[in-house]
């Protein structure tokens, strides 16, 4: 194959999709299907349309690879490898490259916390700067005091905010304050100066050095002293237990001005929402301010609505409040429907209570305007109409406004409700109607909307047919990207024109010229067809744009057999395509044995058919369905399956060729099978019904080295594998009588008929023993065979078979070794001759 990507380089903004066209050429001599993979970026961001290409030999087609980068993707250049791989041969692939350049964007969100505070000489604020862009931004904190009376200190004086992170600048505001009188509000703005200057309002309420609360407090102390004296005389008891009401604690925390506490004990939270009057959706970035009901000059709290238009005031003390909503391009409103503070609804809250969300506040944008220009040789007489986009209520007029276009082509819509998305329609007799979508922001004065009027004398017509003849009832849609016209092909002949056949004909009229139109033909049961037709001054009428509709569904059927051409029933047939996955089974009824049928398959398309049945090797076929090529219904498939299982059998023997029973035989591959060599047919083993493939055959028993043989099984084969086992681990030794009383000059005598027991060393003497007890022969010899290797054993000698384990005459420790006869390095001695 051959593959190439275009464009080779592409610049995109974060959050936008980068699209590459990958052109694939099938240079082989067989039908093949191809898929593309993108390396160098997260696969979750990649979409391929279509997901696969099916190409005949020599065919060329294109798929689109779209890469949707997240909005926080960092500014960079990324080189991508696009690999196109064949489905017929996974080792066959082509490699092409493309490069994405992600531009740097700076997007800062600035807020001031707290937006209002009380203090003495100094007040401390924080400027929170969040970088939601994709590149580091350097910023300088700023402060603007309209009265030029306050001084500001910033820490740090400059900040660098990496992408996706935030930084805080501490601001200290200070200035002179009065000795006596009421608190004074200083209003200024805090913000940052980066690529753009961003400012947010802040208020610092300075208390006087000596407030009225201090005078009140001194009077309260005097009264409390007199009251305490009276209590001390009148009462001799002591209150054992007292509870402090929250209101008393809040009184102690009051700011002295009677306007609410500064630190509520159990604060209240109020939540509400702001909805657009024109769109009915939540409005973000609207400032919500909370005022004490008796003082609407300085806001106690200020928040901004989120993306859904929701605002929340938290940490509120008991009191009565009013809310004001303001926003750029919107008319200010007081909750609930007041135009001024006097018309606002008061909300009384008590600490410790929970409150339902407030009723939504409907806010209307200031009226906007839309102006533009109609371009035509003579625009006079044209009418411009502004409509509500998507209006479906028959009882409500979609028309917002309608104006006559002036002789110079200009038009203006004044006092248009905003924000909203409108549809602008411009029409004039003899010209095609032009419509377009016009979004209008709150209070926006939108200008520069241009509309080109084109003559509407264009006609595109033709005949729609299918394989059986003319086809009526087909929907025909023509669009030039701005305007859309729809019609339907005739379903019956016109009785007034019996001399000709009109069924299936269509005509799309009143098309603007010049123009380039895309025609789409669709009807149930048929694949959608489309074509592009140009209309220009030299060819305003096209009457021979004939279209042949192809069936949208097809079928696949056939017969399954075995290798000798006998009909095979019960075969599972799986048909899988891009958006199609169906399984069926070949019939077993008399007269239809082996037949299979799958219909309602979308076409055109490439489908993979997998045939499988237990005991047979699976088979895979690729079938192309395309009504245009006459292959919508494929019914000539005859699929033969071969026996798919294999057999492994054999005999386990020792080195002398003697059959060995009780040997563990294991066959490991895609599954693991285990057997024990037979007793009745000594040493025999057999594994049947095996899938073809590679396996490892292993024989193992205690004390012998494993026998391992790798084997490969072909479908329907039987393999004989003899397994010869080596010697087992064994311990041999000799028991003798003690030295005669007369001296050591006589040779040692064998201890005949003595009982010898074998223990694992850790189990002696409690037991159990390993294997059967041995009895020494005429030479005093004994043997323990077939024991486990690499184990520390204890060999013990007893005078008689029934002797308890503790009555040992002599013993020795021995470590066994695989496939080895380990002799005991000294003779075991029992008794003393002559004693």
Secondary structure, DSSP 8 states (H G I E B T S, - for coil): -EEEEE-SEEEE-TTSEEEEEEEEE--SSS-EEEEEEEESS-GGGEEEESS-EEE-TT-EEEEEEEEE--TT--SEEEEEEEEEEESS-TT-EEEEEEEEEE-----EEEEEESSEEEESSEEEEEEEEEE-SSS-EEEEEEEE-TT---EEEEESSEEEE-TT-EEEEEEEEE----SSSS-EEEEEEEEEESSSEEEEEEEEEE--SS-HHHHHHHHHHHHHHHHHHHHHHH--S--------HHHHHHHTB-SSSS-BSS-SS-EEEEEEEEETTT-SB-SS-EEEEEETTB-SS-SEEEE--TTSEEEEEEE-SEEEEEEEE-TTB--EETTTBSSGGG---EEE-TT--------EEE-B--EEEEEEEESTT-TT-EEEEEETT---TTS--EEEEEE--TTSEEEEEEE-SSEEEEEEEE-TTB--EEEEEEE-TT-EEEEEEEE--EEEEEEEEEEEETTEE--S-EEEEE-SS-EEEEE--SS--GGGTTS--TTEEEEEEEEESEEEEEEEE-TTB--EEEEEEEBTTB-EE----EE--BSEEEEEEEEEETTS-B--S-EEEEEETTEEEEEE---STTSTTEEEEEEEESSEEEEEEEE-TTB--EEEEEEE-GGGT-SEEEEEEEEE-B-EEEEEEEEE-TTS-B-SS-EEEEESSSEEEEE--TTTTTEEEEEEEESEEEEEEEE-TTS--EEEEEEE-TT-EEE--EE----EEEEEEEEEE--TT-S-S---B-TT-EEEEEEGGGTTT--BSS--EE--TTSEEEEEEE-SS-EEEEEEESSTT--TT--SEEEEEE--TT-EEE-SS-EEEEETT-
